[in-house]
Amino acid sequence: MPALHFYYAPQSRARATLALFEELGVQPEITVLNLRTGQQREAGYLSVNPMGKVPAITCDGVLVTEQPAIFTFLADLFPAAGLAPSLTEPQRGAYLRWMAFYGSCFEPAVVDRAMKREPAPASTSPYGSYEAVIAQVQEALQRGPYLLGDRVTAADLLWGPALDWTTMFGLVEKTPEIEAYIERIKARPAQQRAAAREAAYVQAQAQSAA
């Protein structure tokens, strides 16, 4: 097995990667960062990821950052888990599309909406319009039950937590399809184990700050 190191912080995007490791049945070495004390901006972590963001992983010393890249990398690294279509499967293209669409369209659209910024003109906007992005997600989940139909993939394990967080803060409308999708992902045993682990990490950091 390759040497995996996971840089994680509670109550951050890294929670989805924590859950992905549970789904894969893989336990990497973990460095837990405290975002409240700014550890992600200290020299030690910036030497790992100069962007100062989590999650990040290293595999045999090679750095991988950005959630879609991490999810794609890990799902391919552990094919026995069945979370990624192989290179020769017809669904591979749609799977990669949803991975890329998350980072290139969904997150920028949601951030602009959260900051109450007008998107760039359609000719230069990386995502077109917020409404168009959400319509794509909604349409896929109406066909459902997962982004690729009946098959759960790492793309769902990326999107499920993201939709949970964004609907919680009112950045995405919790339609019946989106709500049911979120609940399907949250009900998975690996996701529940990760939620319990995250709660323990949150409690430990709170106690250390007291």
C-alpha positions in Angstrom: 0.0 0.0 0.0 1.3 3.5 -0.8 2.3 5.8 2.0 -0.7 8.2 2.3 -0.7 11.4 4.5 -3.9 13.4 4.9 -3.9 17.0 6.0 -7.3 17.7 7.5 -9.1 20.3 9.6 -12.5 19.8 11.3 -15.4 21.9 10.1 -13.9 22.4 6.6 -14.1 21.0 3.1 -11.7 18.3 4.3 -14.6 16.5 6.1 -15.7 15.0 2.7 -12.2 13.6 2.2 -12.2 12.1 5.7 -15.5 10.4 4.6 -13.9 9.2 1.4 -11.2 7.5 3.2 -13.8 5.7 5.3 -15.6 4.7 2.1 -12.4 3.3 0.7 -11.6 1.4 3.9 -8.2 3.2 4.0 -6.7 4.9 7.0 -3.9 7.3 6.1 -1.6 9.1 8.5 -3.4 12.3 9.5 -2.2 15.7 10.4 -5.1 17.6 12.1 -4.8 21.4 11.6 -6.7 24.0 13.7 -8.1 26.6 11.4 -9.2 28.8 14.3 -5.6 29.2 15.4 -4.4 29.7 11.8 -2.2 26.6 11.6 -3.0 26.3 7.9 -1.1 29.6 7.4 2.0 28.6 9.3 5.3 27.8 7.6 5.1 24.1 8.4 1.9 23.6 6.4 2.7 26.2 3.7 5.8 24.1 3.0 3.3 21.3 2.1 0.6 23.3 0.4 1.6 26.9 -0.4 -2.1 27.7 -0.9 -2.7 27.1 2.8 -5.9 25.1 2.1 -7.3 21.8 3.2 -7.7 19.1 2.2 -4.4 18.0 0.9 -2.8 14.6 0.6 0.6 13.2 -0.2 1.0 9.7 -1.7 4.5 8.4 -1.5 5.6 12.0 -1.0 3.7 13.4 -4.0 1.3 16.2 -3.2 -2.3 16.2 -4.4 -4.5 19.2 -3.6 -8.0 20.4 -4.7 -11.0 18.2 -3.8 -11.9 17.0 -7.3 -8.3 16.0 -7.9 -8.0 14.2 -4.6 -11.3 12.4 -5.1 -10.4 11.3 -8.6 -6.9 10.3 -7.5 -8.0 8.2 -4.5 -10.9 6.5 -6.2 -8.6 5.4 -9.1 -5.9 4.4 -6.6 -8.2 2.0 -4.9 -10.4 0.5 -7.7 -11.6 -2.4 -5.5 -13.9 0.1 -3.8 -15.8 0.5 -7.0 -16.2 4.3 -6.7 -14.9 5.3 -10.1 -15.7 4.0 -13.6 -12.6 2.6 -15.2 -11.0 4.4 -18.2 -12.7 2.0 -20.6 -16.2 2.2 -19.1 -18.8 4.4 -20.9 -19.6 6.3 -17.7 -16.1 7.5 -17.3 -16.7 10.7 -19.3 -19.8 11.7 -17.3 -18.0 10.9 -14.0 -15.0 13.2 -14.9 -17.4 15.9 -16.0 -19.1 16.0 -12.6 -15.7 16.0 -10.9 -14.6 19.0 -13.0 -18.0 20.7 -12.9 -17.8 20.9 -9.2 -14.6 22.9 -9.0 -14.9 24.9 -12.3 -18.6 25.9 -12.2 -20.4 25.0 -8.9 -18.0 26.5 -6.4 -17.4 29.8 -8.3 -21.1 30.2 -8.8 -22.0 29.6 -5.2 -19.2 31.8 -3.9 -20.3 34.7 -6.1 -23.9 34.2 -4.9 -22.7 34.1 -1.2 -20.7 37.3 -1.7 -23.6 38.9 -3.6 -21.3 39.5 -6.5 -22.7 39.8 -10.0 -21.2 37.1 -12.3 -19.0 38.1 -15.1 -20.6 38.5 -18.5 -21.6 35.2 -20.1 -18.7 35.5 -22.6 -16.1 35.5 -19.8 -17.8 33.8 -16.8 -16.3 30.4 -15.9 -19.7 29.0 -15.1 -22.2 31.0 -17.3 -24.9 31.7 -14.7 -25.7 30.4 -11.2 -29.2 29.3 -12.5 -27.7 27.3 -15.3 -25.3 25.5 -12.9 -28.0 24.5 -10.5 -30.3 23.5 -13.3 -27.7 20.9 -14.4 -27.5 19.5 -10.9 -31.3 19.4 -10.5 -31.7 17.7 -13.9 -29.2 15.0 -13.0 -30.8 14.3 -9.6 -34.3 14.1 -11.2 -33.0 11.2 -13.3 -31.1 10.0 -10.2 -30.9 8.6 -7.7 -27.2 9.5 -8.1 -25.3 11.6 -10.6 -24.6 8.6 -12.8 -27.9 7.0 -12.3 -28.1 3.9 -10.0 -24.3 3.8 -9.4 -22.7 5.6 -6.4 -19.3 7.1 -7.3 -16.8 9.3 -5.7 -18.5 12.2 -7.5 -21.5 11.7 -5.3 -19.3 11.6 -2.2 -18.0 15.0 -3.3 -21.3 16.6 -4.2 -23.4 15.2 -1.4 -21.6 17.0 1.4 -21.2 20.1 -0.7 -25.0 20.3 -1.3 -25.6 19.6 2.4 -23.5 22.6 3.4 -24.7 25.0 0.7 -28.4 24.2 1.3 -27.9 24.6 5.1 -26.7 28.2 4.5 -29.4 28.9 1.9 -27.0 29.2 -1.0 -28.7 26.4 -2.9 -32.5 25.7 -2.8 -33.2 22.4 -1.0 -35.6 21.0 -3.6 -37.1 17.6 -2.9 -34.6 15.9 -5.2 -31.6 17.6 -3.7 -32.8 16.9 -0.1 -33.4 13.2 -0.9 -29.9 13.0 -2.5 -28.3 14.6 0.5 -30.0 12.2 2.9 -29.0 9.2 0.8 -25.4 10.1 1.0 -25.6 11.0 4.7 -27.2 7.6 5.5 -24.2 5.6 4.2 -22.3 3.9 7.1 -19.0 5.3 6.1 -20.4 8.9 6.1 -21.8 8.3 9.6 -18.5 7.0 10.8 -16.7 10.1 9.4 -19.3 12.4 11.0 -18.6 10.8 14.4 -14.8 11.1 13.9 -15.2 14.8 12.9 -17.3 15.4 16.0 -14.5 14.0 18.1 -11.9 16.1 16.4 -14.1 19.2 17.0 -14.5 18.4 20.6 -10.8 17.8 21.1 -9.9 21.2 19.6 -12.5 22.9 21.7 -11.1 21.3 24.8 -7.5 22.3 23.9 -8.6 25.9 23.5 -10.4 26.0 26.9 
